[in-house]
């Protein structure tokens, strides 16, 4: 629960929007990026910075799946490192 809270706070601080306003449990959070974001490209750019995300298109059967969604896992990330990772995600989104 604490990691979820820290992740949501870090997203808010970076003007990023969780796809679900309120989730009650779990170890992942869906992020809806800005229109035009290509999460496939974002995933590659972040991997080079040692930040791993799951592009949302992998979870859709439809070829017209939204490209601007990513799934963020936080089960094994130290709470103290979450904000740093979100800062890198936000930076990569701005660069795209």
Secondary structure by P-SEA (a helix, b strand, c coil): caaaaaaaaaaaaacccccccccccccbbbbbccccccaaaaaaaaaaacbbbbbcccccccccccccbbbbbcccccccaaaaaaaaaaaaaaac
